[in-house]
C-alpha cells in the first residue's frame, strides 16, 4: 500500500511524534510511505510577518527530522498541492489545515483520510476548524472519547478508532527512581493544565519540604518557581531517564485526545498521577496501574502524589502493572491497526494483525474489522 502522510510541520509535538512513529512502522512492514510537509507555513495564529520569518527558517534548514530517525522519505514541498505530492493509495491529513488541502487533491493522490487527534479549537479561526468536519474525508481517531465527541457535537461520523502506542525501544526503565521526586511535563496551552500542576506541587511542597520536582518541555515557561528546574527540549534518552528516575509522574491536563505521556511513564516504570482526560479511562485503572483524579482537582493531585511518594509498596505495585499496560499499547500495534484501517478505507481487505491478544484495545475495536 502506498501511503502519504501530510503533516503541518516536523517540530516535536506529541501528535507529530505519533504520526512519524506510525510512518516508520508502516515503512518497516513493507508499505511505501512518504511524509510531506509545506515550506510555506500554515497560518494557525501566525501574523504574515511571522509566516515569512518561518519560511526563511525553513529554507535555511535541511529536510530532516532532527529528533527522530525517520526511515521513510520526507518531502518538503512549497504547498500541499497535487503537483507536489506522489501518487498514492491513501493520503492522510493529520491536522485541520492539512485536511483542507488534502480535500482538494486529485483522486490519484489517494483515498482522502483525516487522522483526528482531537478537536483543535484554539489553534486558529474556529469556523475554519469546524469546517473540516463537513469535508468528504474518511475519518480515523485515536480514542473512543474523541469519536463520540465528534459524532455528538459535529455530526461527523468516525468509522475507526486506532489507539496510540508507546515505542518500547525509546520508553523503558533506565536507572532507579529517586525518593520524593516528581516529574511534570510543561506546555503553555491552558488545556495542558500547567497552572493546576504548579499549584498541586506547591501545595505538596508545603507538606513535604524535601520534595524534588523536575519539569521539562518543548516550550520554556516565561516564569516558574525557582525551586523547579527545567529541561528544555530533552532528547528521547534524557526523557526516558527523567521518567525512569522519578518516583512519580504528574499529568494535570484538562483536555486531550489520547493522553500518551502517562503511558510513556508507565513504560519506564514510573507510576502516574493523571487526570481523567482523553483515553485515560480506556487504559488507566485507578489504584490498578495509576492514580486518577478529575481535571482541575488540585487538592486531589497533591493528595495522590503524597500517598504515592510515602507508600513504597503502592509505587512498586503500580509500576509493575503500568509496565504491563504499556506493553499492550505498543507503537507497532498502533501502526498495524492504522494500516488495517487505511486499507479498509480504500475498500480493500484489512491487513491481518498478528501477535498479542488484543488486550488493552478499546472494546469497540476488539474483534472488529476496521
DONULO-301310 format. One record per atom (N, C-alpha, C): x, y, z. Coordinates in steps of 0.001 Angstrom, whole numbers, plus 500000, padded with zeros to 6 digits. Layout:
! DONULO-301310
XYZ ...
This chain:
! DONULO-301310
500849498812500000 500000500000500000 500888501242500000 500534502201499161 501262503477499106 500522504499499986 501221505042500966 500601505935501942 501390507244502011 500692508362501897 501297509682502104 500703510302503354 501560510652504313 501135511400505490 501448512872505252 500461513742505440 500663515183505304 500637515803506696 501781516312507128 501883516937508448 502081518444508262 501650519255509226 501779520712509060 503208521205509237 504021520441509973 505428520785510252 506080519544510830 507377519606511072 508065518455511661 508696518820513004 508169519854513660 508616520179515016 508140519099515981 508830518983517110 508488517950518080 507229518327518850 506160517603518590 504939517658519391 504474516221519572 503565516008520507 503072514661520735 502388514089519508 501567514912518833 500847514432517662 501775514098516502 502774514947516272 503718514692515181 504534513440515476 504922513253516730 505658512030517085 504827510785516764 503553510807517131 502684509661516874 502633509346515381 502445510379514556 502347510177513113 503646509605512548 504788510179512953 506061509728512391 506439508332512870 506087507993514109 506320506621514577 505492505639513751 504252506003513436 503415505145512597 503985505041511190 504483506164510655 505093506134509323 506266505169509299 507109505214510321 508243504293510400 507776502840510446 506790502564511299 506334501186511464 505685500651510187 504901501469509503 504297501036508243 505369500812507175 506370501690507153 507501501518506238 508221500199506520 508474499926507797 509164498688508169 508352497449507811 507022497596507767 506144496467507422 506042496251505914 506716497095505130 506750496885503692 505883497818502868 505184498752503517 504392499722502768 505302500826502208 504855501462501141 505591502578500548 505048503858501170 505807504437502089 505319505553502908 506139506808502613 505458507925502465 506093509222502290 505469510206503272 506305511024503906 505825512094504783 506085513424504081 505059514261504022 505121515541503315 504774516670504274 505514517770504174 505149518973504926 505466520199504077 504747521324504286 504927522503503433 506025523432503940 506755524042502994 507721525073503364 506999526349503796 505935526709503044 505135527886503430 504258527478504604 504488528048505787 503806527556506997 502324527887506996 501563526984507579 500145527247507768 499970528416508730 498833529087508607 498617530338509346 498520530099510853 497707529113511259 497449528940512687 497215530323513306 498104530750514233 497977532089514817 499080533023514339 499836532608513313 500910533459512801 500352534727512170 501076535833512347 500855537001511509 501673536793510231 501377537584509191 502059537389507917 503588537522508080 504031538481508910 505473538648509119 506070537387509755 505344536788510689 505826535569511330 505871534412510338 504892534365509422 504935533330508391 506174533476507513 506495534710507140 507675534941506310 508952534560507049 509016534884508333 510190534511509137 510328532995509213 509191532309509388 509222530848509458 509619530251508109 509145530831507020 509541530358505694 511050530473505510 511630531600505899 513084531769505775 513821530730506612 513312530474507810 513943529462508660 513873528091508011 512714527789507424 512549526508506748 513559526356505619 513687527379504797 514553527293503631 516027527202504000 516366527644505200 517756527517505669 518025526174506333 516963525415506609 517094524172507360 517124522977506410 517882521936506744 517860520724505912 516517520019506022 516196519216505030 514942518463505038 515174517193505848 514892517273507126 515081516131508019 514315516371509305 514158515319510085 513570515417511416 514708515232512409 515172516301513055 516367516188513894 516187515368515156 514952515157515584 514705514496516865 514223513057516710 514181512537515463 513684511182515243 514390510582514033 514672509298514106 515235508580512968 514083508181512040 513742509068511111 512657508795510173 513212507955509028 512660506753508853 513237505804507902 512555505827506532 511484506573506381 510827506684505081 511120508060504486 510892508248503181 511186509541502551 510408510695503182 511086511831503273 510493513069503790 510583514117502692 509449514699502316 509408515720501278 508972517055501873 509741518083501595 509301519448501907 508859520071500589 507587520436500521 507019520964499282 506637522422499486 506546523218498404 506144524623498595 504788524751499272 503803524024498741 502457523973499281 501951522539499133 500902522193499872 500300520870499722 499321520946498554 499835520615497380 499049520627496153 499340519344495379 498438518950494524 498556517673493813 499869517555493061 500339518643492428 501528518541491587 502801518287492391 502748518503493704 503940518304494516 503947516970495267 502816516270495274 502695515039496051 502773513815495142 503295512696495658 503382511487494833 502029510804494715 501806510015493652 500602509173493588 500596508203494770 499411507892495283 499322507014496463 497965506329496488 497870505314497316 496580504663497565 495782505413498618 496499505992499593 495870506730500695 496701507969500985 496037509100501209 496720510312501648 496054510761502947 496865510965503993 496349511159505343 496632512578505835 495566513336506070 495703514641506726 495805514418508228 496637515215508885 496894514996510313 496592516212511170 496009517251510590 495615518445511347 494571519185510514 493902520170511126 492819520829510388 493296521578509145 494450522286509145 494845522952507898 495189521945506805 495835520836507170 496170519845506153 494907519172505612 493869519056506432 492623518450505970 492002519276504839 492049520604504959 491513521450503890 492286521245502594 493617521132502680 494418520945501467 494256519538500893 494222518535501749 494063517161501270 492730516988500553 491688517647501031 490362517533500407 490362518016498961 491327518883498615 491388519441497254 492300518652496316 492953517623496800 493888516880495964 493164516062494892 493899515748493825 493342514907492763 493138513486493276 492198512756492709 491933511389493171 493143510468493109 494069510697492139 495212509792492026 496229509990493143 496023511003494007 496915511198495162 496479510329496335 495384509586496167 494990508612497177 493638508884497795 493074507841498392 491862507983499193 492138508979500312 491232509933500510 491484511041501435 491003510686502835 491939510700503772 491682510289505151 492109511411506087 491338511605507154 491703512580508188 491934511827509488 493174511827509966 493503511248511269 493305512347512306 492251512235513107 491856513290514041 492400512955515437 493316513783515928 493851513586517278 492868514099518338 492277515255518053 491276515862518933 490720517081518215 489653517677518745 489162518926518175 490196520004518465 490688520654517409 491819521571517549 491392523013517824 490324523176518586 489858524508518929 490947525331519593 491027526610519219 492022527500519793 493301527584518986 493431526777517926 494666526808517139 494511527582515834 493400528295515704 493136529081514508 491694529545514502 491217530079513371 489820530532513298 488859529367513526 487974529487514492 487111528379514859 486218527930513702 485755528867512885 484893528489511759 485649527606510778 486928527904510542 487731527086509625 487998525706510224 488219525663511535 488472524371512186 487235523490512101 486069524054512404 484831523274512375 484460522854510950 484894523636509964 484542523319508572 485152521994508116 486220521528508757 486843520272508301 485899519087508492 484954519195509424 484057518067509683 482998517910508606 482913518893507702 481974518788506574 482670518319505299 483985518162505354 484731517742504171 484517516248503907 484537515837502642 484321514418502304 485577513582502543 485916513359503792 487109512610504183 486704511399505021 487440510317504881 487265509160505772 488016509475507064 487363509297508213 487982509726509470 488383508560510361 489550508734510943 490081507801511936 490475508652513131 490167508184514333 490602508926515505 491280507994516493 491827508570517568 492730507820518437 492113507411519765 490872507807520019 490222507379521259 488718507379521084 488057506546521872 486600506495521852 486013507832522267 486665508519523194 486189509825523652 486111510812522495 487164510875521657 487160511801520525 486105511391519500 486006510110519215 484987509616518278 483594510064518714 483267509837519981 481938510174520474 481706511676520460 482738512461520776 482599513920520778 482361514451519363 483101513945518383 482930514408517011 481542514050516473 481089512855516804 479775512438516319 478659513202517023 478830513462518317 477791514144519092 477746515644518785 478904516290518767 478942517747518682 478919518270517253 479450517478516305 479566517979514938 478841517104513916 478194516022514379 477520515137513448 478469514528512438 479695514292512852 480754513833511960 481011512345512217 480615511456511316 480831510020511552 482312509658511545 482709508805512481 484097508348512591 484085506828512582 484403506202511453 484303504742511363 485325503984512213 486520504558512418 487603503786513021 488234504484514222 488523503701515249 489294504158516407 490582503350516465 491709504044516420 493022503400516490 493772503990517678 493874503270518783 494535503825519969 496027504021519762 496568505042520400 498002505345520293 498840504263520973 500128504293520688 501033503320521271 502364503938521642 503093503248522503 504388503700523010 505503502924522316 506537503620521919 507716502976521327 508548502367522443 508506501039522536 509208500349523619 510718500465523494 511208500781522290 512641500977522128 513122502291522705 512196503223522897 512534504533523461 512161504609524931 510961504158525269 510462504301526632 510486502954527344 511456502822528221 511677501611529013 512475502017530251 512470501201531302 513180501582532522 514683501758532299 515218502796532894 516663503046532850 517073503764534132 517650503044535053 518036503636536331 516983503408537392 517310503790538602 516421503586539750 515727504884540124 514459504816540531 513746506042540930 514324506642542207 514357507959542238 514837508688543410 513647509045544297 513816508854545588 512738509101546540 512262510553546480 510961510726546675 510331512048546777 510642512943545567 510683512328544386 510963513065543155 509774512945542211 509284514088541736 508124514127540844 508522514803539538 508105514216538432 508320514790537109 506999515324536569 507056516489535905 505887517031535214 506329517614533884 505588517336532813 505826517966531522 505107519312531486 505724520288530805 505132521628530749 504790521999529308 503624522617529147 503264523278527892 502344524440528243 502509525587527569 501730526778527960 500256526738527583 499823525826526693 498408525790526341 497570525551527592 496531526356527812 495708526184529023 495158524773529184 494845524094528066 494270522747528180 495249521743528766 496535522084528790 497540521174529344 497588521218530873 496944522225531482 496801522251532937 498056522550533720 499020523255533134 500274523537533844 500025524317535135 499081525270535110 498800526061536319 498280525166537439 497438524175537098 496946523225538101 498100522399538661 498999521978537767 500129521179538212 501034521949539151 501334523196538806 502171524021539684 501514524209541049 500210524470541037 499503524679542303 499549523416543160 499363522247542537 499407520985543283 500795520729543848 501829521005543057 503201520786543523 503568521761544649 503082522998544561 503342523978545635 502681523533546931 501445523032546823 500745522527547999 501473521326548591 501939520436547731 502650519255548205 503976519623548858 504637520636548353 505931521044548913 505768521587550326 504618522215550589 504373522684551951 504272521511552916 503724520400552451 503585519212553297 504879518405553360 505636518419552256 506844517601552154 508007518499551737 508665519144552706 509737520091552373 510877519470551569 511070518156551679 512142517500550932 511771517139549504 510612517572549039 510155517241547697 511109517794546642 511393516963545641 512182517397544492 511308517296543240 511273518382542487 510427518439541299 511300518654540072 510983517927539013 511623518115537714 510556518514536707 510931519365535786 509997519795534760 510730519860533433 510054519489532356 510668519586531034 509578519857530006 509991520246528810 509029520514527761 509693521081526526 508893521249525468 509401521808524216 509223523318524154 508542523876525147 508376525327525267 508757525707526695 509664526664526839 510102527070528179 509072528017528798 508739527832530067 507800528761530720 508417530140530880 507592531171530725 508101532534530907 508502532774532354 507711532208533275 508036532296534700 507737530959535345 508551530592536320 508305529357537066 508919529524538443 508439528756539426 509046528814540757 510534528467540686 511353529191541444 512802528975541341 513237527618541893 512350526903542595 512703525596543133 512386524460542160 511900524826540947 511612523816539927 512596523972538766 513572523086538634 514474523147537469 513740522722536207 514180523268535067 513501522985533803 514487522487532762 514128521388532082 514935520848530984 514238521181529677 514913521940528817 514317522392527562 514573521381526450 513500520937525798 513563520016524669 514503518828524942 514204518044525964 515070516891526240 515018515879525098 516146515211524870 516169514146523881 515345512965524397 515084512004523527 514347510818523954 515080510116525092 516393510032524975 517176509365526020 517075510123527343 517119511444527282 517001512251528503 515615512111529113 514578512126528259 513217511993528773 513016510619529404 513567509590528785 513471508235529357 514101508188530745 515265508829530903 515921508835532223 515116509644533230 514511510751532792 513694511554533708 512504510743534216 511811510060533298 510707509188533716 511213508104534673 512283507425534260 512738506223534975 513261506522536369 513835507698536554 514452508017537846 513579508912538710 512306509076538320 511350509820539148 510443508832539869 510062509173541096 509193508291541873 507738508406541445 507385509524540804 506002509727540360 505999510706539201 504971510595538369 504785511494537235 503430512172537378 503401513498537300 502155514250537403 501708514697536021 500474514347535669 499894514724534378 498594515479534647 498646516831534687 497489517620535133 496580518124534023 496635517537532845 495926518067531680 494427518209531924 493844519211531266 492397519442531346 491641518868530149 492333518701529024 491683518137527832 492737517529526927 492490516324526427 493389515641525494 492560514787524546 493198514420523431 492581513458522541 492876512038522988 494140511809523391 494510510466523843 495144510496525227 496217511235525435 496988511289526684 498061510207526676 499100510414525872 500172509432525736 501212509494526858 501555510681527415 502614510707528435 502403509778529628 501189509609530176 501061508633531263 501466507222530850 501193506845529593 501621505535529117 503139505468528974 503756506578528539 505221506618528460 505832506439529844 505260507112530844 505793506971532206 505594505550532712 504444504936532415 504214503545532792 505270502638532166 505576502875530884 506564502044530188 507935502132530847 508224503272531464 509513503466532138 509463503053533608 508331502529534055 508203502068535433 507873503154536425 507490504347535932 507170505471536813 505652505613536925 505061505359538102 503597505426538218 503074506856538079 502025507057537279 501494508402537079 500333508746538016 500271510019538356 499058510620538901 498498511448537749 497377511018537187 496867511623535962 495415512041536107 495064513072535365 493659513460535295 492917512517534356 491603512485534521 490751511601533724 490396512321532417 491342512333531473 491152513016530196 491496512072529058 491024512399527846 491369511615526672 491041510146526846 492022509303526528 491838507857526623 492260507299527971 492569508163528926 492974507677530257 491966506672530814 490638506928530730 489691505925531245 489734504599530488 490311504602529281 490359503390528467 491553502507528821 492626503105529375 493789502278529699 494230502350531161 493759503340531909 494195503500533301 493087503076534257 493469502307535257 492544501889536307 493036502488537616 492205503320538242 492618503968539487 493003502919540528 494212503038541036 494801502131542017 495110500749541431 494894500611540125 495283499374539465 496624499510538786 496769500581537962 498048500856537313 498418502337537349 497582503151537994 497798504597538090 496926505140539212 497121506407539541 496205507124540419 495539508193539563 494209508218539582 493450509048538648 492580510035539420 492619511315538974 491787512358539584 491043513089538466 490098513917538842 489346514694537869 490157515919537429 489983516380536185 490685517587535734 490392518772536645 491426519525536961 491283520707537806 491284520438539290 491348519181539710 491326518833541140 492731518955541720 493122520183542035 494468520461542535 494726519735543851 493766519798544775 493937519120546059 494075517619545887 493276517048544962 493360515617544702 494718515221544142 495270516045543261 496604515761542712 497642515730543832 497603516737544711 498562516796545809 498397515596546741 497156515248547057 496896514109547952 497431512812547362 497140512579546091 497566511329545457 499083511268545316 499705512389544977 501166512401544904 501780512086546258 501246512699547310 501777512441548649 501624510965549012 500467510395548729 500243508984549025 501238508106548266 501458508425547012 502360507628546184 503803507736546674 504221508948547037 505600509148547482 505864508509548849 504830508387549668 505022507853551025 504763506345551126 504207505754550063 503845504332550125 504642503567549070 505771503009549470 506652502306548533 505961501078547927 505182500358548738 504508499167548227 503516499533547123 502799500635547309 501855501090546288 502602501458545012 503713502180545149 504511502554543980 504978501328543218 505488500360543935 506012499157543284 504908498407542534 503732498314543152 502637497580542514 502148498315541264 501976499627541370 501524500393540212 502570500372539093 503842500363539480 504907500318538482 504841499030537671 504666497916538350 504598496617537670 503387496565536731 502224496970537245 501008496916536432 501058497931535289 501682499075535545 501799500085534492 502648499600533331 503729498901533617 504575498370532545 503819497325531730 503000496521532389 502185495555531646 501202496264530716 500584497329531224 499633498086530409 500327498702529197 501475499340529416 502203499970528312 502603498940527265 502909497723527704 503265496668526765 502130496313525824 500885496487526281 499732496200525432 499425497341524468 499966498510524738 499756499675523878 501069500029523186 501538499184522309 502807499413521629 502603500232520354 503660500943519951 503614501705518709 503439500773517515 504041499585517584 503913498626516480 502458498185516309 501758497948517438 500347497560517343 499511498711516784 499803499945517207 499061501077516651 499237501133515139 500490500947514666 500735501003513230 499984499895512506 499918498698513106 499176497611512494 497699497920512377 497128498462513443 495714498831513419 495455499971512437 496377500931512388 496210502049511456 496310501553510019 497272500669509748 497388500121508406 496133499387507995 495546498638508913 494311497926508630 493172498893508346 493079499955509134 492024500952508920 492214501687507601 493458502017507248 493719502703505983 493364501806504801 493733500530504883 493388499613503805 491870499484503693 491187499419504833 489739499337504820 489097500571504224 489715501742504399 489142502979503858 489124502990502339 490028502229501710 490092502181500250 489166501125499669 488526500341500546 487669499263500085 488400497960499931 489700497947500281 490484496726500202 490306495893501451 490806494668501419 490732493792502587 491645494320503671 491167494412504907 492013494882506001 493230493987506168 494342494620506568 495553493851506820 495347492942508021 495910491744507959 495778490798509064 496777491166510153 496291491271511409 497161491578512537 497630490289513180 498888490264513575 499435489084514228 500096489479515516 500098488540516467 500778488778517734 499890489497518720 500021489169520008 499258489843521044 497842489320521126 497211489610522232 495871489082522480 494781490089522192 495156491333521912 494155492382521757 493794493007523083 494426492540524159 494149493078525482 494574494536525530 493772495376526140 494111496781526245 493600497615525093 493054496978524031 492481497728522921 491034498044523274 490564499291523001 489191499629523332 488207498604522788 487125498354523522 486178497309523191 485612497494521786 485443498746521362 484861498994520049 485756498472518935 487041498227519219 487960497781518183 488203496289518244 487992495647519413 488272494222519552 487387493415518614 488031492556517876 487288491647517015 486644492324515831 486881493636515670 486247494364514587 487167494425513379 486593494565512225 487359494807511012 487302496283510724 488420496993510878 488388498438510683 487942498819509274 
